[in-house]
Amino acid sequence: MSITILHNPVDGVSRDFLASLGLQEPDKDDTDVVVSGQPVRLISDHAKAVAACPGFGCYPVLVYEADGAVHVLNGPTTWQQCLDFMNAPWGENAPPVSREMTRLEFLARFTEAELVLLKGLEFSDPNVGLFWEEWRAATAIRTDDARTVNAVQRMEAAGLIAAGRAAEILGA
């Protein structure tokens, strides 16, 4: 198990979150700290944050890795939120154990209408474009990979797929 916090020192919410943890602004842009007795990696450099968790939503970010799965919580405001998330990272929409699948098997989880819409937006919507770039670069797709989860959740948040579809696509 590992816990990483991605922090942006110029973001007020991120600074407030760090303060709520009893932490000062770090001297280094990648350092280890202890929060409530738990070791935590704290990354304050944007390039390193993106390398650690491509496609995260907003600062601060909790990246929790356990049993080979990576879970991402965007914008926590308290450590209790982080603890609750780490205890049940999928909440009520817990998908079954993820499996690796081919790119075609993953696309089969979308409806034809969804795929046509997403393909049509590939060059006009940066998030959709990133989805297709990552899809092409992948040799296989995992529904518990942070990039996959974030991409599908962004599609739902943007209204490109219906409410509730992200959980279906990731957990089917």
N, C-alpha and C positions, 0 to 999 in steps of 0.2 A: 504494500500500500504506500502511495506517496501523495502528498498534498502540495500543491503549488498555488500561490496567489500571484496573479498578474496585476501590477499596480502602475498607475500613471501619476507621477508626482504633480502634474499640472491640472489634474482633474479633481475638482472639489469633492465629489462623491467618493472617489478613490482615497483621497487624503483623509476624509472623515471616517471611512471604513478602517483604514490603518490605525487611526487614533482610537477608534472604538476597541481595537484589539490590544491597546496599550503599547503600540509600536511607534517609534519615531521614524522619520524619513531615513531610509537606509543610506549609508555612506557609499555602498557599492550598488551596481545595477543588477546584480544577481548574487543573492546571499541567503544563508540559512538563518532562520529565526525559530523561536519556540512560542507557540500560542496555546495557552491552556495545557501545557505539558506535552504538546504534540509538535514534532519537528515539521517545519514548513519551509519550503523554498519560496523566496520572495524575489520576483523579477520586476524591475522597474524600468527596463529599457524596452522600447516598443519593438524594435527588431528582434530582440531575444524573446519577447512575449509572443510575437507572431510565429517565430520558429518553434516555440514550445506548444503553441495551440493555434494553428492556422484557422482563420474564420471565426474567432470568438466575437461575441456581440458588442460588449461595452465594458469599460473598466468600472470597478474592479472585477476580476474573474477568479473563481475557484476552479482549479483543475484537479480532479480527484481520480487517481488510478488505482484500481483494485482488481485482482483476478484477471488481468489482461484487458480489462475494459477501461475506457477513458470516459469520464463524466464531466461535463462543464456546466457550471452555474454562473451565468452572467449577472452582474450587478448586485451581489449580496450586500446587505447593509449591516448585518450582525453576524457574529460568530455562531450564534444559535441557528441561524438560517443555514449556515455552512454545515453544521453538525447534523441538522435534520436532513439536509440534502444527501450527505454522505451515508446516512442510515437508510435512505430510500431515494436514490438518485432519479428514479423514474416516476416517483409519486404513485398515483393510482393507475397510471397508464403503463405499468410495467410490462414490457414486451417479454416474450419467452426468451430463453437464452439465445443470443445472437449466433448466427452461423455465417461462415464465409460463403459467398455466392458469386456466380459469374456476373458480369455487367448486364448481360441480357436477362438473367433471372431477376436482378434488381429492377430493371426497367419494367418488367412484367408486373411489378407491384403498383405501377401507376396506371391510370385509365388511359385509353387512347386520346381522349380529349385533353387530359393533363399533359401528355407528352407532346401533342401538337402545339399546345400553347407554350410550353417551356422551350421547345425547339425554335418556335417563332420569336421568342424573346432573347435568344442566345446572344445576339450582337447588340441589343438595345438595353438590356438590363444587366448591370455588372454582376449581381449576385447569381443570376441564371447563367451568365457566361462562365463564371467561376465554377458553378456546378458541372457544366459540360466539360470544362477543361480538366477538372479533377476526375470526372468519370472516364474521360479518354486516357488519362495518365494511369489510372488504376489497373492493376492486373487482376484484382478481385475486389469485391465490395463487402464491407462488414457494416451491419446496421448498428454496431456499438462504437464505431469509429467516430471521434468527435467531428471530423469533417463531414461525414455523412449525416450525422444527427443535426449539426448546425445548418447544413444546406437545406435539408427537408423542413426543419422548423422555420427557417427564413422564408421558404416558399409559402408555408401556411400563414405566417404572420403578415406576409404581403398580399394575401388573398389569392395567390396563384393556384393553390389547391384548397379545397374546402376545409372548414374547421373540423378537427378530429382526424383528418387524413394523415397527418404526420405520424401519429401514434400507430395508425393502421399500416402505413408503409414501413415504418421502422420495426414493427412488431409482428408482422404477418408471418 
